């Protein structure tokens, strides 16, 4: 949770200090350069989660969604439009900074305005029939900002999809092997044998991680 609050606090700064050219900066790229698979994600046995698995449609394959949300509100405690100094009052205390010259909407902000930031993090793990699929990675990034003349606001979203192929299953030892986009094969121990029985060699484990931050300034009444 500390990481989440830090991210949101940084976003509160970003909405008033980042350049606003009024353009949609949505981008999409796939696949992204290969990265080392984090340990927590690599050991992604759909049965290992404490959250009950769900069936995806008519399939009996495991499907798990883990979601975390957070919202923080800050008040503009002080602002000097000439020097561009801004102070925000958060629950944890005050933060002060100088907004850069590239900020076009700072004149819209007044003392007492609220800066609201919302954060969502979601991890989805789905085991599907891997026919026609290969291990791989893809990244989609979207970023939008308020247009010139509006109250400052921004939204950014990053979604990463990773596909792991099931290379081997050993029900007797309760283990399975996954191959990642780099061709690396690693063995893991299943937490629940019953769910391991639902998997087949050649299946694909699709892991989707999404992080979204939305920040906006609300006019004080």
C-alpha positions as CSV (number, residue, x, y, z in Angstrom):
1,X,0.0,0.0,0.0
2,X,2.9,2.3,0.6
3,X,4.0,1.9,-3.0
4,X,0.5,2.7,-4.1
5,X,0.3,5.9,-2.1
6,X,3.8,7.0,-3.3
7,X,2.7,6.5,-6.9
8,X,-0.5,8.5,-6.4
9,X,1.5,11.3,-4.6
10,X,3.9,11.5,-7.6
11,X,0.9,11.6,-9.9
12,X,-0.5,14.6,-8.0
13,X,2.7,16.4,-8.8
14,X,2.7,15.2,-12.4
15,X,-0.8,16.6,-13.2
16,X,0.5,20.2,-12.4
17,X,4.1,19.9,-13.6
18,X,3.9,17.8,-16.8
19,X,3.5,19.4,-20.2
20,X,0.0,19.8,-21.5
21,X,-0.2,20.2,-25.3
22,X,-3.9,19.1,-25.5
23,X,-3.0,16.1,-27.6
24,X,-3.9,12.5,-27.1
25,X,-0.7,10.6,-26.6
26,X,-2.1,7.1,-26.9
27,X,0.4,4.6,-28.1
28,X,0.4,0.9,-28.8
29,X,3.2,-1.4,-29.4
30,X,3.6,-5.2,-29.5
31,X,5.6,-7.1,-28.7
32,X,7.7,-5.1,-26.2
33,X,11.4,-6.0,-25.7
34,X,11.7,-9.1,-23.6
35,X,12.1,-8.5,-19.9
36,X,13.1,-10.9,-17.0
37,X,9.9,-12.3,-15.6
38,X,9.4,-11.2,-12.0
39,X,9.5,-14.1,-9.6
40,X,5.9,-13.5,-8.4
41,X,4.6,-13.5,-11.9
42,X,6.7,-16.4,-13.1
43,X,5.3,-18.6,-10.4
44,X,1.8,-18.0,-11.6
45,X,-0.1,-21.2,-10.8
46,X,-3.7,-20.2,-11.2
47,X,-4.6,-22.5,-8.4
48,X,-2.1,-20.9,-6.0
49,X,-4.2,-17.8,-5.3
50,X,-6.3,-17.6,-2.1
51,X,-9.1,-16.2,-4.3
52,X,-11.4,-18.9,-5.6
53,X,-10.8,-19.7,-9.3
54,X,-13.6,-19.1,-11.8
55,X,-14.4,-20.8,-15.1
56,X,-14.0,-18.7,-18.2
57,X,-17.1,-19.3,-20.2
58,X,-17.7,-23.0,-20.9
59,X,-14.1,-23.9,-20.2
60,X,-13.1,-25.6,-17.0
61,X,-9.7,-23.9,-17.1
62,X,-8.7,-21.8,-14.1
63,X,-9.3,-18.0,-14.3
64,X,-8.2,-15.6,-11.5
65,X,-8.5,-11.8,-11.2
66,X,-6.7,-9.9,-8.4
67,X,-7.6,-6.2,-8.1
68,X,-6.3,-3.3,-5.9
69,X,-7.7,0.2,-5.9
70,X,-6.8,3.3,-4.0
71,X,-8.0,6.9,-4.0
72,X,-6.4,10.0,-2.5
73,X,-7.6,13.6,-2.3
74,X,-5.3,16.6,-1.7
75,X,-6.3,20.3,-1.2
76,X,-4.5,23.2,-2.9
77,X,-3.3,24.9,0.3
78,X,-1.3,27.7,-1.5
79,X,-0.5,28.7,-5.0
80,X,1.5,31.7,-6.5
81,X,0.7,32.1,-10.1
82,X,3.6,34.4,-10.6
83,X,6.3,32.3,-9.1
84,X,4.4,29.1,-9.9
85,X,4.9,27.7,-6.4
86,X,2.2,25.2,-5.3
87,X,1.5,23.6,-2.0
88,X,-0.8,20.6,-1.6
89,X,-2.2,19.4,1.7
90,X,-2.5,15.6,1.9
91,X,-3.6,13.4,4.7
92,X,0.0,12.6,5.4
93,X,1.2,16.3,5.3
94,X,2.1,19.0,2.9
95,X,4.1,18.8,-0.3
96,X,5.4,21.9,-2.2
97,X,6.9,22.3,-5.6
98,X,7.4,24.7,-8.5
99,X,5.4,24.0,-11.6
100,X,7.4,24.2,-14.8
101,X,6.9,26.9,-17.5
102,X,5.5,24.2,-19.8
103,X,2.3,24.0,-17.7
104,X,-0.5,25.7,-19.6
105,X,-3.4,25.3,-17.2
106,X,-1.9,26.4,-13.9
107,X,-3.8,29.7,-14.0
108,X,-7.0,27.7,-13.7
109,X,-6.1,26.3,-10.2
110,X,-7.1,28.2,-7.1
111,X,-6.6,27.7,-3.3
112,X,-9.1,25.3,-2.0
113,X,-9.4,23.3,-5.2
114,X,-9.3,19.5,-4.7
115,X,-6.8,17.3,-6.5
116,X,-8.3,13.8,-6.7
117,X,-6.1,10.8,-7.7
118,X,-7.4,7.2,-8.3
119,X,-5.2,4.2,-8.8
120,X,-6.1,0.7,-10.0
121,X,-3.9,-2.3,-10.3
122,X,-5.2,-5.6,-11.7
123,X,-3.6,-8.9,-12.4
124,X,-5.5,-11.5,-14.5
125,X,-4.3,-15.1,-14.9
126,X,-6.1,-17.3,-17.4
127,X,-5.3,-20.8,-18.6
128,X,-6.5,-21.4,-22.2
129,X,-6.1,-23.8,-25.0
130,X,-2.8,-23.0,-26.5
131,X,-3.4,-24.2,-30.0
132,X,-1.9,-21.7,-32.5
133,X,-0.3,-19.6,-29.7
134,X,3.3,-19.0,-28.8
135,X,5.0,-17.5,-25.8
136,X,5.3,-13.8,-26.1
137,X,4.9,-10.3,-24.6
138,X,3.0,-7.2,-25.6
139,X,2.6,-3.7,-24.1
140,X,-0.1,-1.1,-24.6
141,X,0.2,2.4,-23.1
142,X,-2.4,5.2,-23.1
143,X,-2.0,8.7,-21.8
144,X,-4.4,11.6,-22.0
145,X,-4.4,15.2,-20.6
146,X,-6.9,18.0,-20.2
147,X,-7.0,20.4,-23.1
148,X,-5.7,24.0,-22.8
149,X,-8.0,26.2,-20.8
150,X,-9.5,23.3,-18.8
151,X,-8.8,22.4,-15.2
152,X,-5.7,20.2,-15.1
153,X,-6.3,16.5,-15.4
154,X,-4.6,13.4,-16.7
155,X,-5.1,9.6,-17.1
156,X,-2.5,7.0,-17.9
157,X,-2.9,3.3,-18.3
158,X,-0.4,0.6,-19.0
159,X,-1.4,-3.0,-19.9
160,X,1.1,-5.7,-20.3
161,X,0.2,-9.2,-21.6
162,X,2.5,-12.2,-21.2
163,X,1.9,-15.6,-22.6
164,X,3.6,-18.7,-21.1
165,X,3.3,-22.1,-22.7
166,X,2.8,-25.2,-20.6
167,X,5.7,-27.5,-21.5
168,X,5.2,-30.4,-19.0
169,X,2.8,-31.6,-16.2
170,X,3.7,-34.2,-13.6
171,X,0.7,-35.0,-11.5
172,X,2.6,-37.5,-9.4
173,X,5.1,-34.9,-8.3
174,X,2.5,-32.1,-8.5
175,X,4.7,-29.9,-10.7
176,X,4.5,-28.2,-14.1
177,X,6.9,-26.4,-16.4
178,X,6.3,-23.1,-18.2
179,X,8.2,-21.6,-21.2
180,X,8.4,-17.9,-21.5
181,X,9.0,-15.5,-24.4
182,X,12.8,-16.0,-24.1
183,X,12.5,-19.7,-24.5
184,X,13.4,-20.3,-20.9
185,X,11.7,-23.3,-19.3
186,X,11.1,-23.3,-15.5
187,X,9.5,-25.8,-13.2
188,X,7.0,-24.9,-10.5
189,X,5.0,-26.7,-7.8
190,X,1.2,-26.5,-7.9
191,X,-0.5,-25.4,-4.7
192,X,-3.7,-27.3,-5.7
193,X,-3.5,-30.6,-7.4
194,X,-7.1,-30.5,-8.5
195,X,-6.5,-27.4,-10.6
196,X,-3.4,-28.9,-12.1
197,X,-5.5,-31.7,-13.4
198,X,-7.4,-29.2,-15.5
199,X,-4.3,-28.2,-17.3
200,X,-2.8,-29.9,-20.4
201,X,0.6,-29.8,-22.1
202,X,0.3,-27.2,-24.8
203,X,-2.0,-24.9,-22.9
204,X,-1.2,-21.2,-22.7
205,X,-1.1,-19.3,-19.4
206,X,-2.1,-15.6,-20.2
207,X,-1.0,-13.1,-17.6
208,X,-2.3,-9.6,-18.0
209,X,-1.3,-6.8,-15.7
210,X,-2.9,-3.4,-15.8
211,X,-2.1,-0.2,-13.9
212,X,-4.2,2.9,-14.3
213,X,-3.8,6.4,-12.6
214,X,-6.3,9.1,-13.1
215,X,-5.8,12.6,-11.6
216,X,-8.1,15.6,-11.8
217,X,-8.6,19.0,-10.2
218,X,-12.1,19.8,-8.9
219,X,-13.1,23.4,-8.5
220,X,-13.8,24.4,-4.8
221,X,-17.4,25.5,-4.2
